[in-house]
Every structure is written in C-alpha cells, then in structure tokens.
Amino acid sequence: MSKVFPKLAKSITMAAKNGGPDPESNAPLRVAINNAKAQNLSKDNIENAIKRAAGKDAADISEVTYEGKGPHGSLFIVECATDNSNRSVGNLKIIFNKNGGQMVNAGQLDFMFSRKSVIEFPVPEGRDLEEIELELIDAGLEEIHVDDGVVTVIGEYSAFANLCQAVEALGIVATKSGLQRLPAQPIELTEEQMEEVEILLDKLEDDDDVQAVFTNLA
C-alpha cells in the first residue's frame, strides 16, 4: 500500500486539476475517488489530494506516456504523472535495460493498442444483465463480459464519462473503472517466459512516477 496510496492520490489530484474539484461535475474525479475508496484510501487523504490540485505542486505535474519492448515479444505502454520528465525517462530506461527490454520512440507501439473505457462491478443480484446491457448501449457500450462474478463493461474511449454516469444511474457501484489500452493482438507466453516479463512489469509499476502499465499479454 505504500506504493498504491500515493498513486491513487496523484490520480485524484490530476483529475481535479484537469476537470475541477467538484466530483459531481467531474466524472473522472468521481471515478478516481471511487477507485481510491475501493483500495481503502482514507477520506482525509482524498480531500488533501483534491486540495493539492490548486497548488504549485500539481501545476508542475504533467502526464506523459512512454513505450517499450520486453522479453519474448512483450510490449509495454507506460503512463506517468511526473514533475520531472527527464527523471522519469531515465528511470524507465534503466528498468527496461536491466530487465531484458528497451524503450522505443513514442508512437511506435501505440497503434497496436486501442484506448477504451473499462468499468468493472460485481454481478448485481436480481438484475437482468441483458437489460443492463441495453441501458448502457446508448452510453457508448461496445462489449460486456462476465467472468468469476465480475461484469466488465468496455466502451468507446470518448464515452467514459457517459458510461460512468449510466452505470451510476442504474444504482450500480463500480469496483474499478478507468481508461485502458487494450492490445489488438494479445500474446500467450509460457510460465517461464511470464516470470521474466512479470519481473519487468513489477519494476515498472514500483516506480513512483508510473500511474499505469499496459501490456499485450493475453
């Protein structure tokens, strides 16, 4: 949690900085707060993160995306929130180089991923999933999957706010939601290969500036 909480707080600060401090009128902020609550981030920390959006520290933070290749054909899109891009890119280069990978120029891998709105919630008791699907289609739903008691809603990138509001209007509380990069051609690896890739993935996710890491792993 020592790594997770600061990242959750930073996501709240960035959402408040970009869309204002009122979660009622700022859907990304509302989602960031809900995600933080699901991870047990305290109310005080959430409020402090929102307040920081108006401060100088938040003004210096920018969102930057980096790309890299890992072992066995694995590809990585790394999203950072940083006040020093030179530090961030330097740290990521070291991580990739020491763990069987390399960074590549921006845009080289981006076309191999699709940006989508993704919302997850437990299967609602006593609710018809087909009716839920019909209600969400007008909000931008493209796919809906159920696996191990969890409903995953996938929609257009630009429909994120509408989908979040539509899910809320149905009285459903999302356990996880956000903008994700889904691979166009996911790859399957052996257990041994996955162990190598997971070392690189863990190192990337541990970096303080990294907010999210997306891969082409199935």
Z-matrix of the N, CA and C atoms (Angstrom, degrees):
N
C 1 1.460
C 2 1.533 1 112.09
N 3 1.339 2 116.19 1 -22.45
C 4 1.458 3 119.48 2 178.97
C 5 1.510 4 111.11 3 -62.29
N 6 1.350 5 117.54 4 -23.81
C 7 1.453 6 121.95 5 176.68
C 8 1.527 7 111.22 6 -94.45
N 9 1.340 8 116.63 7 -36.06
C 10 1.462 9 121.03 8 -174.56
C 11 1.519 10 112.10 9 -70.84
N 12 1.327 11 117.56 10 -45.92
C 13 1.461 12 120.72 11 -175.22
C 14 1.530 13 113.55 12 -59.11
N 15 1.337 14 119.68 13 -47.04
C 16 1.470 15 118.90 14 178.26
C 17 1.532 16 112.72 15 -60.38
N 18 1.331 17 117.39 16 -35.89
C 19 1.459 18 120.64 17 178.77
C 20 1.529 19 110.81 18 -67.64
N 21 1.337 20 116.26 19 -41.09
C 22 1.461 21 119.85 20 177.60
C 23 1.525 22 110.66 21 -63.14
N 24 1.333 23 116.19 22 -43.56
C 25 1.462 24 120.36 23 179.44
C 26 1.518 25 111.11 24 -63.47
N 27 1.325 26 116.66 25 -40.21
C 28 1.469 27 120.10 26 -179.75
C 29 1.531 28 110.75 27 -66.03
N 30 1.338 29 116.97 28 -36.91
C 31 1.466 30 119.45 29 178.48
C 32 1.523 31 110.95 30 -65.37
N 33 1.331 32 116.67 31 -35.73
C 34 1.471 33 120.84 32 176.58
C 35 1.523 34 110.01 33 -66.57
N 36 1.324 35 116.27 34 -45.35
C 37 1.464 36 120.61 35 -179.93
C 38 1.528 37 111.00 36 -60.73
N 39 1.333 38 117.16 37 -43.88
C 40 1.467 39 120.33 38 -179.41
C 41 1.528 40 111.33 39 -66.15
N 42 1.333 41 116.89 40 -39.39
C 43 1.464 42 119.87 41 178.92
C 44 1.520 43 110.69 42 -65.27
N 45 1.338 44 116.60 43 -40.95
C 46 1.469 45 120.84 44 178.69
C 47 1.526 46 110.68 45 -68.43
N 48 1.316 47 116.68 46 -37.39
C 49 1.466 48 120.74 47 178.72
C 50 1.532 49 110.64 48 -63.68
N 51 1.330 50 116.82 49 -41.35
C 52 1.464 51 120.82 50 -175.45
C 53 1.524 52 113.72 51 -80.75
N 54 1.351 53 116.88 52 -30.19
C 55 1.459 54 118.37 53 -173.18
C 56 1.501 55 116.22 54 -127.70
N 57 1.342 56 117.49 55 5.02
C 58 1.449 57 120.05 56 179.75
C 59 1.509 58 112.71 57 98.56
N 60 1.344 59 117.34 58 160.38
C 61 1.463 60 121.54 59 -172.11
C 62 1.519 61 115.88 60 -84.16
N 63 1.329 62 118.09 61 -3.33
C 64 1.465 63 120.76 62 -176.63
C 65 1.523 64 110.20 63 -95.03
N 66 1.329 65 118.85 64 110.18
C 67 1.471 66 120.54 65 -178.78
C 68 1.523 67 113.66 66 -63.67
N 69 1.331 68 117.09 67 -22.51
C 70 1.464 69 119.57 68 179.56
C 71 1.523 70 111.69 69 -65.61
N 72 1.324 71 116.63 70 -33.91
C 73 1.465 72 120.81 71 -178.81
C 74 1.525 73 112.64 72 -106.96
N 75 1.322 74 116.78 73 2.48
C 76 1.459 75 121.91 74 -177.68
C 77 1.526 76 108.21 75 -127.38
N 78 1.342 77 116.19 76 92.70
C 79 1.467 78 120.66 77 -175.65
C 80 1.527 79 113.23 78 -61.18
N 81 1.345 80 119.67 79 -43.45
C 82 1.474 81 118.82 80 177.81
C 83 1.529 82 112.66 81 -59.80
N 84 1.335 83 116.75 82 -36.66
C 85 1.465 84 119.81 83 177.42
C 86 1.521 85 110.20 84 -66.78
N 87 1.317 86 116.30 85 -42.35
C 88 1.464 87 120.53 86 179.26
C 89 1.531 88 109.98 87 -60.54
N 90 1.311 89 116.42 88 -40.27
C 91 1.463 90 121.10 89 178.80
C 92 1.529 91 110.38 90 -67.15
N 93 1.336 92 116.61 91 -43.90
C 94 1.473 93 120.39 92 179.56
C 95 1.525 94 110.95 93 -60.83
N 96 1.324 95 116.01 94 -39.39
C 97 1.469 96 120.40 95 178.39
C 98 1.532 97 110.39 96 -66.31
N 99 1.335 98 116.75 97 -44.22
C 100 1.465 99 120.13 98 179.44
C 101 1.527 100 111.40 99 -62.49
N 102 1.350 101 116.20 100 -41.24
C 103 1.464 102 119.96 101 177.70
C 104 1.523 103 110.93 102 -62.69
N 105 1.341 104 115.62 103 -39.79
C 106 1.466 105 120.01 104 179.65
C 107 1.524 106 111.28 105 -67.23
N 108 1.319 107 116.76 106 -40.98
C 109 1.468 108 120.21 107 178.15
C 110 1.523 109 110.91 108 -63.42
N 111 1.337 110 116.33 109 -36.65
C 112 1.462 111 120.08 110 179.26
C 113 1.521 112 111.65 111 -64.53
N 114 1.356 113 116.34 112 -24.18
C 115 1.463 114 121.53 113 178.17
C 116 1.535 115 111.43 114 -98.90
N 117 1.337 116 115.72 115 10.49
C 118 1.472 117 122.22 116 175.72
C 119 1.527 118 113.82 117 69.07
N 120 1.329 119 117.37 118 29.10
C 121 1.464 120 119.59 119 171.06
C 122 1.524 121 107.98 120 -69.89
N 123 1.326 122 117.14 121 133.21
C 124 1.459 123 120.76 122 -172.99
C 125 1.530 124 112.38 123 -68.67
N 126 1.336 125 115.21 124 157.55
C 127 1.465 126 121.41 125 178.91
C 128 1.520 127 110.74 126 -59.66
N 129 1.343 128 117.06 127 -41.81
C 130 1.467 129 120.56 128 179.71
C 131 1.519 130 111.54 129 -61.35
N 132 1.324 131 116.87 130 -42.47
C 133 1.462 132 120.39 131 179.38
C 134 1.522 133 111.59 132 -65.96
N 135 1.322 134 116.17 133 -36.37
C 136 1.471 135 120.21 134 177.44
C 137 1.525 136 110.36 135 -65.08
N 138 1.332 137 116.17 136 -46.77
C 139 1.467 138 119.96 137 -179.97
C 140 1.523 139 111.31 138 -63.92
N 141 1.330 140 117.11 139 -39.74
C 142 1.468 141 120.27 140 178.74
C 143 1.525 142 111.29 141 -65.41
N 144 1.336 143 116.12 142 -36.50
C 145 1.466 144 120.02 143 178.86
C 146 1.525 145 110.99 144 -65.05
N 147 1.332 146 116.27 145 -37.87
C 148 1.475 147 120.02 146 177.71
C 149 1.523 148 110.21 147 -67.14
N 150 1.322 149 116.80 148 -42.44
C 151 1.464 150 120.87 149 179.73
C 152 1.526 151 111.73 150 -62.99
N 153 1.324 152 116.79 151 -34.87
C 154 1.467 153 120.60 152 -178.86
C 155 1.527 154 111.94 153 -64.25
N 156 1.329 155 116.64 154 -21.00
C 157 1.463 156 119.96 155 -178.58
C 158 1.521 157 112.07 156 -62.10
N 159 1.323 158 116.84 157 -25.45
C 160 1.470 159 120.61 158 -179.37
C 161 1.525 160 112.20 159 -90.83
N 162 1.327 161 117.15 160 -3.81
C 163 1.457 162 120.73 161 -175.89
C 164 1.513 163 113.42 162 -92.84
N 165 1.317 164 115.23 163 172.65
C 166 1.470 165 121.96 164 -178.04
C 167 1.527 166 110.96 165 -64.31
N 168 1.335 167 117.20 166 -36.67
C 169 1.461 168 120.32 167 -178.18
C 170 1.520 169 111.09 168 -58.14
N 171 1.331 170 116.52 169 -43.43
C 172 1.463 171 120.11 170 -179.55
C 173 1.522 172 110.71 171 -68.70
N 174 1.333 173 116.93 172 -35.54
C 175 1.463 174 120.51 173 -179.41
C 176 1.517 175 111.09 174 -62.15
N 177 1.329 176 116.51 175 -28.22
C 178 1.466 177 121.17 176 -178.35
C 179 1.520 178 113.06 177 -85.52
N 180 1.324 179 117.54 178 -10.11
C 181 1.463 180 120.81 179 -177.17
C 182 1.531 181 110.12 180 -88.01
N 183 1.312 182 116.63 181 131.53
C 184 1.461 183 121.18 182 176.60
C 185 1.528 184 109.28 183 -125.64
N 186 1.316 185 114.85 184 155.96
C 187 1.465 186 120.79 185 178.89
C 188 1.524 187 109.28 186 -97.77
N 189 1.316 188 116.30 187 123.97
C 190 1.462 189 121.76 188 -175.96
C 191 1.531 190 108.90 189 -131.64
N 192 1.333 191 115.62 190 142.06
C 193 1.466 192 120.82 191 179.47
C 194 1.527 193 109.99 192 -115.36
N 195 1.331 194 115.45 193 134.13
C 196 1.461 195 121.82 194 178.58
C 197 1.522 196 109.48 195 -122.39
N 198 1.326 197 116.03 196 157.71
C 199 1.460 198 121.06 197 -178.50
C 200 1.525 199 110.33 198 -128.32
N 201 1.329 200 115.98 199 149.85
C 202 1.455 201 119.41 200 -179.99
C 203 1.517 202 112.54 201 -159.98
N 204 1.328 203 114.65 202 161.78
C 205 1.464 204 122.11 203 176.59
C 206 1.521 205 108.87 204 -111.56
N 207 1.331 206 116.02 205 141.56
C 208 1.452 207 121.18 206 178.65
C 209 1.514 208 111.04 207 -117.33
N 210 1.314 209 117.36 208 -169.84
C 211 1.466 210 121.07 209 -180.00
C 212 1.529 211 112.27 210 -64.76
N 213 1.337 212 115.84 211 151.14
C 214 1.471 213 123.39 212 169.52
C 215 1.534 214 113.02 213 60.28
N 216 1.327 215 117.06 214 35.67
C 217 1.465 216 120.50 215 175.72
C 218 1.512 217 114.47 216 80.01
N 219 1.315 218 117.44 217 9.97
C 220 1.471 219 119.62 218 179.19
C 221 1.527 220 110.08 219 -74.74
N 222 1.315 221 115.96 220 141.49
C 223 1.464 222 122.91 221 179.95
C 224 1.524 223 109.03 222 -120.91
N 225 1.341 224 115.71 223 147.56
C 226 1.459 225 120.32 224 -175.83
C 227 1.530 226 111.08 225 -134.10
N 228 1.327 227 115.46 226 134.48
C 229 1.456 228 122.81 227 167.15
C 230 1.524 229 106.05 228 -114.01
N 231 1.324 230 116.85 229 121.60
C 232 1.464 231 121.40 230 -174.24
C 233 1.527 232 109.33 231 -116.66
N 234 1.326 233 116.23 232 119.40
C 235 1.458 234 121.42 233 179.13
C 236 1.527 235 109.46 234 -100.46
N 237 1.329 236 115.67 235 127.88
C 238 1.463 237 121.40 236 -178.09
C 239 1.522 238 111.11 237 -121.33
N 240 1.305 239 115.77 238 153.00
C 241 1.461 240 123.63 239 167.68
C 242 1.520 241 105.43 240 -122.36
N 243 1.326 242 116.91 241 111.86
C 244 1.458 243 119.39 242 -168.71
C 245 1.527 244 112.78 243 -141.80
N 246 1.330 245 115.21 244 151.59
C 247 1.463 246 121.01 245 173.42
C 248 1.528 247 110.63 246 -102.05
N 249 1.336 248 116.21 247 5.31
C 250 1.464 249 120.75 248 179.91
C 251 1.531 250 108.24 249 -153.71
N 252 1.332 251 116.50 250 93.16
C 253 1.466 252 120.06 251 -175.74
C 254 1.532 253 111.68 252 -66.37
N 255 1.334 254 117.44 253 -30.09
C 256 1.468 255 119.49 254 177.72
C 257 1.526 256 111.09 255 -63.35
N 258 1.347 257 115.54 256 -41.40
C 259 1.454 258 119.57 257 177.02
C 260 1.528 259 110.75 258 -63.49
N 261 1.331 260 115.41 259 -44.55
C 262 1.465 261 120.20 260 -176.55
C 263 1.521 262 111.31 261 -62.42
N 264 1.322 263 116.56 262 -49.85
C 265 1.468 264 119.22 263 -177.56
C 266 1.524 265 110.67 264 -66.60
N 267 1.327 266 117.61 265 -35.08
C 268 1.460 267 120.87 266 177.31
C 269 1.513 268 111.96 267 -63.88
N 270 1.334 269 115.86 268 -44.74
C 271 1.464 270 120.24 269 179.22
C 272 1.530 271 111.31 270 -63.96
N 273 1.330 272 116.14 271 -41.95
C 274 1.460 273 119.42 272 -178.35
C 275 1.526 274 111.43 273 -67.55
N 276 1.322 275 116.86 274 -38.26
C 277 1.470 276 119.53 275 177.49
C 278 1.522 277 110.76 276 -59.86
N 279 1.325 278 116.15 277 -43.63
C 280 1.464 279 120.39 278 179.33
C 281 1.529 280 110.65 279 -62.23
N 282 1.340 281 116.37 280 -44.43
C 283 1.462 282 120.71 281 -179.15
C 284 1.528 283 110.94 282 -61.89
N 285 1.334 284 116.49 283 -47.69
C 286 1.459 285 119.71 284 179.42
C 287 1.528 286 110.77 285 -61.93
N 288 1.328 287 116.81 286 -49.19
C 289 1.469 288 120.84 287 -175.31
C 290 1.522 289 113.01 288 -63.20
N 291 1.334 290 116.61 289 -34.62
C 292 1.462 291 120.07 290 -177.96
C 293 1.530 292 113.00 291 -81.82
N 294 1.322 293 116.67 292 -9.57
C 295 1.463 294 119.48 293 -174.97
C 296 1.526 295 112.33 294 -127.63
N 297 1.316 296 115.57 295 36.48
C 298 1.462 297 121.11 296 171.36
C 299 1.503 298 115.71 297 76.88
N 300 1.335 299 117.47 298 21.96
C 301 1.453 300 119.84 299 -179.42
C 302 1.508 301 112.74 300 -131.62
N 303 1.314 302 115.56 301 -172.70
C 304 1.453 303 121.46 302 176.37
C 305 1.523 304 110.14 303 -157.31
N 306 1.302 305 116.69 304 146.70
C 307 1.458 306 120.40 305 174.71
C 308 1.520 307 109.67 306 -79.45
N 309 1.344 308 115.92 307 151.95
C 310 1.461 309 121.26 308 178.52
C 311 1.519 310 108.74 309 -127.80
N 312 1.325 311 116.01 310 167.77
C 313 1.458 312 120.69 311 -178.48
C 314 1.524 313 111.33 312 -64.85
N 315 1.310 314 115.72 313 146.94
C 316 1.469 315 121.39 314 179.21
C 317 1.523 316 110.59 315 -57.71
N 318 1.325 317 116.04 316 134.56
C 319 1.455 318 121.54 317 178.56
C 320 1.508 319 114.25 318 94.74
N 321 1.327 320 116.85 319 -11.13
C 322 1.461 321 119.98 320 -177.82
C 323 1.527 322 111.99 321 -70.90
N 324 1.336 323 116.81 322 -31.61
C 325 1.465 324 120.56 323 -177.42
C 326 1.521 325 112.95 324 -113.86
N 327 1.310 326 117.19 325 -14.59
C 328 1.468 327 121.71 326 -172.11
C 329 1.528 328 112.17 327 -55.68
N 330 1.336 329 117.01 328 -37.47
C 331 1.465 330 119.93 329 -176.54
C 332 1.523 331 112.21 330 -68.25
N 333 1.341 332 117.00 331 -13.43
C 334 1.458 333 120.57 332 179.99
C 335 1.529 334 112.47 333 -87.58
N 336 1.323 335 116.23 334 2.61
C 337 1.465 336 122.60 335 177.55
C 338 1.526 337 109.45 336 -127.00
N 339 1.310 338 115.91 337 150.36
C 340 1.470 339 121.64 338 174.69
C 341 1.518 340 108.58 339 -112.43
N 342 1.319 341 116.09 340 132.86
C 343 1.467 342 119.95 341 178.00
C 344 1.528 343 108.87 342 -84.07
N 345 1.318 344 115.33 343 124.80
C 346 1.454 345 120.78 344 -175.35
C 347 1.522 346 110.97 345 -135.34
N 348 1.319 347 115.01 346 155.29
C 349 1.463 348 121.88 347 170.13
C 350 1.528 349 107.38 348 -86.45
N 351 1.328 350 116.74 349 128.18
C 352 1.465 351 120.28 350 -178.07
C 353 1.533 352 109.05 351 -129.52
N 354 1.326 353 115.87 352 126.47
C 355 1.462 354 122.02 353 -179.58
C 356 1.523 355 108.25 354 -129.37
N 357 1.331 356 116.36 355 134.28
C 358 1.454 357 121.18 356 178.98
C 359 1.526 358 110.40 357 -122.08
N 360 1.339 359 115.13 358 143.80
C 361 1.462 360 120.46 359 174.68
C 362 1.529 361 109.03 360 -158.69
N 363 1.341 362 117.37 361 154.54
C 364 1.466 363 119.82 362 178.54
C 365 1.528 364 110.37 363 -63.68
N 366 1.317 365 115.51 364 151.62
C 367 1.469 366 119.67 365 176.53
C 368 1.525 367 108.58 366 -58.74
N 369 1.345 368 118.20 367 118.74
C 370 1.477 369 119.98 368 -177.17
C 371 1.528 370 111.45 369 -68.53
N 372 1.317 371 116.09 370 132.42
C 373 1.462 372 120.22 371 178.51
C 374 1.524 373 110.09 372 -69.29
N 375 1.325 374 114.95 373 135.68
C 376 1.455 375 120.35 374 175.77
C 377 1.519 376 114.51 375 70.98
N 378 1.338 377 117.51 376 14.87
C 379 1.468 378 120.99 377 179.81
C 380 1.519 379 109.51 378 -114.07
N 381 1.317 380 115.45 379 143.64
C 382 1.458 381 121.93 380 178.58
C 383 1.526 382 108.55 381 -87.45
N 384 1.336 383 116.56 382 117.69
C 385 1.464 384 119.95 383 -177.73
C 386 1.521 385 112.31 384 -64.49
N 387 1.330 386 116.86 385 -30.17
C 388 1.469 387 119.20 386 178.10
C 389 1.529 388 110.68 387 -66.17
N 390 1.327 389 116.01 388 -37.89
C 391 1.467 390 119.39 389 177.30
C 392 1.528 391 110.48 390 -67.17
N 393 1.330 392 116.84 391 -39.90
C 394 1.462 393 120.64 392 177.46
C 395 1.525 394 109.53 393 -61.74
N 396 1.330 395 115.95 394 -43.65
C 397 1.462 396 120.11 395 179.17
C 398 1.521 397 111.23 396 -59.77
N 399 1.304 398 116.83 397 -44.78
C 400 1.470 399 120.64 398 179.99
C 401 1.526 400 111.30 399 -62.43
N 402 1.337 401 116.29 400 -38.91
C 403 1.468 402 120.46 401 179.82
C 404 1.533 403 111.45 402 -65.79
N 405 1.334 404 116.40 403 -30.66
C 406 1.465 405 119.95 404 -174.46
C 407 1.526 406 113.49 405 -91.33
N 408 1.315 407 117.52 406 -14.45
C 409 1.470 408 119.92 407 -178.64
C 410 1.523 409 111.00 408 -59.73
N 411 1.305 410 117.03 409 -44.19
C 412 1.470 411 120.16 410 -179.14
C 413 1.522 412 112.20 411 -66.17
N 414 1.327 413 116.46 412 -20.14
C 415 1.469 414 120.39 413 -179.67
C 416 1.523 415 112.20 414 -88.61
N 417 1.342 416 117.10 415 -2.93
C 418 1.460 417 119.84 416 177.30
C 419 1.517 418 115.04 417 115.57
N 420 1.342 419 118.12 418 11.35
C 421 1.463 420 121.43 419 178.96
C 422 1.526 421 110.77 420 -62.32
N 423 1.338 422 115.78 421 136.10
C 424 1.459 423 121.36 422 174.52
C 425 1.525 424 111.54 423 -114.51
N 426 1.336 425 116.85 424 -39.71
C 427 1.466 426 121.46 425 -179.71
C 428 1.520 427 109.26 426 -143.04
N 429 1.337 428 114.88 427 153.58
C 430 1.457 429 120.19 428 173.00
C 431 1.525 430 107.73 429 -141.37
N 432 1.345 431 116.62 430 132.00
C 433 1.467 432 121.66 431 -177.93
C 434 1.527 433 109.09 432 -130.16
N 435 1.317 434 115.48 433 150.84
C 436 1.461 435 121.54 434 175.33
C 437 1.518 436 108.07 435 -125.07
N 438 1.312 437 116.46 436 125.29
C 439 1.457 438 121.35 437 179.86
C 440 1.520 439 109.60 438 -145.81
N 441 1.333 440 115.50 439 121.99
C 442 1.466 441 121.85 440 176.55
C 443 1.529 442 112.07 441 53.74
N 444 1.327 443 115.95 442 43.43
C 445 1.460 444 120.64 443 176.01
C 446 1.509 445 116.00 444 80.12
N 447 1.339 446 116.60 445 6.54
C 448 1.461 447 120.78 446 -179.42
C 449 1.530 448 109.86 447 -117.31
N 450 1.325 449 115.93 448 130.41
C 451 1.464 450 121.87 449 176.54
C 452 1.529 451 108.42 450 -93.68
N 453 1.324 452 116.18 451 128.05
C 454 1.462 453 121.13 452 175.88
C 455 1.519 454 108.98 453 -113.68
N 456 1.311 455 115.34 454 121.38
C 457 1.455 456 122.48 455 179.29
C 458 1.528 457 108.34 456 -105.19
N 459 1.328 458 116.50 457 127.30
C 460 1.463 459 121.61 458 179.41
C 461 1.515 460 108.44 459 -120.65
N 462 1.327 461 115.36 460 130.99
C 463 1.453 462 119.33 461 -178.06
C 464 1.508 463 112.44 462 -142.82
N 465 1.300 464 115.41 463 -178.82
C 466 1.454 465 121.52 464 179.98
C 467 1.528 466 109.84 465 -60.58
N 468 1.321 467 115.12 466 147.04
C 469 1.468 468 121.54 467 179.51
C 470 1.527 469 110.76 468 -57.51
N 471 1.325 470 115.90 469 -43.67
C 472 1.465 471 120.90 470 -176.08
C 473 1.522 472 113.12 471 -75.47
N 474 1.335 473 116.79 472 -8.13
C 475 1.473 474 120.65 473 -176.20
C 476 1.520 475 112.54 474 -98.28
N 477 1.329 476 117.27 475 11.96
C 478 1.464 477 120.21 476 -173.48
C 479 1.527 478 112.29 477 -55.81
N 480 1.317 479 116.86 478 -52.10
C 481 1.464 480 120.29 479 -177.61
C 482 1.527 481 110.90 480 -61.74
N 483 1.334 482 116.77 481 -43.90
C 484 1.465 483 120.42 482 -179.47
C 485 1.518 484 112.10 483 -63.54
N 486 1.332 485 116.45 484 -40.59
C 487 1.463 486 120.02 485 179.18
C 488 1.523 487 111.53 486 -66.12
N 489 1.334 488 115.82 487 -42.89
C 490 1.465 489 119.54 488 178.15
C 491 1.521 490 111.24 489 -60.02
N 492 1.328 491 116.21 490 -43.86
C 493 1.460 492 120.66 491 179.69
C 494 1.520 493 111.46 492 -66.41
N 495 1.340 494 116.64 493 -37.27
C 496 1.458 495 120.41 494 -179.93
C 497 1.533 496 110.91 495 -67.70
N 498 1.329 497 116.82 496 -39.91
C 499 1.462 498 120.73 497 176.98
C 500 1.525 499 110.11 498 -63.83
N 501 1.329 500 116.40 499 -43.74
C 502 1.462 501 120.86 500 178.56
C 503 1.522 502 111.07 501 -62.52
N 504 1.340 503 116.09 502 -39.66
C 505 1.471 504 120.57 503 -178.96
C 506 1.531 505 111.62 504 -63.93
N 507 1.328 506 116.58 505 -24.59
C 508 1.462 507 120.59 506 178.06
C 509 1.533 508 111.70 507 -83.26
N 510 1.328 509 115.97 508 0.29
C 511 1.459 510 120.33 509 -179.96
C 512 1.511 511 113.29 510 77.99
N 513 1.327 512 116.36 511 20.99
C 514 1.461 513 121.69 512 -178.21
C 515 1.522 514 109.25 513 -102.04
N 516 1.325 515 115.97 514 133.15
C 517 1.468 516 120.99 515 178.01
C 518 1.522 517 109.02 516 -99.84
N 519 1.329 518 116.32 517 115.80
C 520 1.458 519 120.93 518 -179.85
C 521 1.522 520 110.30 519 -72.36
N 522 1.323 521 116.51 520 139.82
C 523 1.458 522 121.31 521 176.19
C 524 1.523 523 111.02 522 -91.25
N 525 1.329 524 116.53 523 -19.86
C 526 1.455 525 120.88 524 179.02
C 527 1.518 526 108.50 525 -159.32
N 528 1.310 527 117.41 526 136.95
C 529 1.458 528 120.20 527 178.03
C 530 1.519 529 109.30 528 -157.54
N 531 1.309 530 115.49 529 149.89
C 532 1.456 531 118.97 530 179.59
C 533 1.518 532 111.20 531 170.08
N 534 1.337 533 114.78 532 178.11
C 535 1.457 534 121.59 533 176.14
C 536 1.520 535 107.61 534 -92.64
N 537 1.311 536 116.10 535 123.66
C 538 1.462 537 120.46 536 -177.23
C 539 1.521 538 110.82 537 -122.64
N 540 1.323 539 114.83 538 162.37
C 541 1.466 540 121.83 539 175.77
C 542 1.526 541 106.95 540 -111.30
N 543 1.332 542 116.36 541 112.78
C 544 1.455 543 121.60 542 -177.33
C 545 1.525 544 109.57 543 -101.15
N 546 1.336 545 117.74 544 133.38
C 547 1.462 546 120.67 545 -176.61
C 548 1.523 547 112.37 546 -70.41
N 549 1.333 548 115.71 547 140.35
C 550 1.462 549 120.21 548 177.87
C 551 1.516 550 110.94 549 -71.80
N 552 1.341 551 117.09 550 -34.32
C 553 1.458 552 121.49 551 -179.50
C 554 1.532 553 109.46 552 -133.33
N 555 1.325 554 117.63 553 83.71
C 556 1.471 555 120.62 554 179.45
C 557 1.526 556 111.13 555 -61.57
N 558 1.321 557 115.93 556 146.09
C 559 1.463 558 120.07 557 -179.62
C 560 1.532 559 110.45 558 -112.63
N 561 1.330 560 115.86 559 150.78
C 562 1.466 561 122.82 560 176.71
C 563 1.527 562 108.44 561 -104.01
N 564 1.321 563 117.47 562 134.71
C 565 1.451 564 122.18 563 178.15
C 566 1.521 565 110.66 564 -123.11
N 567 1.329 566 116.04 565 158.15
C 568 1.456 567 119.94 566 175.17
C 569 1.531 568 108.97 567 -74.02
N 570 1.321 569 116.80 568 167.88
C 571 1.466 570 120.60 569 179.34
C 572 1.527 571 111.48 570 -59.92
N 573 1.324 572 116.39 571 -41.27
C 574 1.463 573 119.77 572 179.94
C 575 1.528 574 111.07 573 -65.44
N 576 1.313 575 116.16 574 -41.81
C 577 1.463 576 119.83 575 178.30
C 578 1.531 577 110.83 576 -64.81
N 579 1.333 578 115.35 577 -40.58
C 580 1.458 579 119.46 578 179.69
C 581 1.525 580 111.61 579 -62.22
N 582 1.310 581 117.11 580 -35.98
C 583 1.460 582 120.30 581 178.94
C 584 1.524 583 110.90 582 -60.14
N 585 1.324 584 117.42 583 -41.12
C 586 1.459 585 121.31 584 178.16
C 587 1.528 586 111.00 585 -65.35
N 588 1.316 587 115.85 586 -45.66
C 589 1.467 588 120.33 587 -178.01
C 590 1.529 589 110.59 588 -66.09
N 591 1.332 590 116.76 589 -38.69
C 592 1.464 591 120.28 590 -178.69
C 593 1.524 592 112.24 591 -65.95
N 594 1.324 593 117.59 592 -29.53
C 595 1.460 594 119.95 593 175.38
C 596 1.527 595 109.73 594 -62.15
N 597 1.330 596 115.95 595 -46.88
C 598 1.467 597 120.47 596 177.91
C 599 1.521 598 110.37 597 -63.08
N 600 1.324 599 117.30 598 -44.37
C 601 1.464 600 121.78 599 -179.17
C 602 1.522 601 111.16 600 -60.02
N 603 1.335 602 116.59 601 -45.18
C 604 1.467 603 120.75 602 -179.88
C 605 1.521 604 111.37 603 -62.85
N 606 1.323 605 116.79 604 -41.54
C 607 1.467 606 120.72 605 179.66
C 608 1.525 607 111.13 606 -63.20
N 609 1.323 608 116.39 607 -40.85
C 610 1.469 609 120.23 608 178.88
C 611 1.527 610 110.56 609 -64.78
N 612 1.323 611 116.59 610 -46.33
C 613 1.463 612 120.50 611 -177.22
C 614 1.522 613 112.15 612 -67.01
N 615 1.328 614 117.11 613 -23.37
C 616 1.462 615 121.05 614 179.59
C 617 1.531 616 112.67 615 -76.84
N 618 1.333 617 117.50 616 -18.56
C 619 1.465 618 119.82 617 -178.51
C 620 1.526 619 110.30 618 -66.03
N 621 1.314 620 117.06 619 135.41
C 622 1.466 621 121.84 620 -174.50
C 623 1.525 622 113.48 621 -62.16
N 624 1.334 623 117.42 622 -30.92
C 625 1.467 624 120.37 623 -177.13
C 626 1.528 625 113.07 624 -82.36
N 627 1.320 626 116.70 625 -16.86
C 628 1.465 627 120.99 626 -175.23
C 629 1.526 628 110.49 627 -79.36
N 630 1.316 629 115.51 628 126.22
C 631 1.462 630 121.26 629 177.84
C 632 1.521 631 112.26 630 -98.57
N 633 1.338 632 117.28 631 -35.74
C 634 1.464 633 120.09 632 -178.77
C 635 1.523 634 109.29 633 -156.00
N 636 1.337 635 115.12 634 146.33
C 637 1.460 636 121.20 635 176.10
C 638 1.519 637 108.14 636 -127.37
N 639 1.334 638 116.33 637 130.16
C 640 1.463 639 121.66 638 178.91
C 641 1.525 640 108.58 639 -119.57
N 642 1.339 641 116.55 640 140.68
C 643 1.454 642 121.23 641 -177.92
C 644 1.532 643 109.94 642 -128.67
N 645 1.325 644 114.51 643 171.91
C 646 1.469 645 120.07 644 175.44
C 647 1.522 646 112.11 645 -97.62
N 648 1.332 647 116.90 646 19.00
C 649 1.450 648 120.62 647 179.56
C 650 1.538 649 110.84 648 -76.16
N 651 1.305 650 116.04 649 139.94
C 652 1.471 651 119.88 650 -179.84
C 653 1.522 652 109.66 651 -68.16
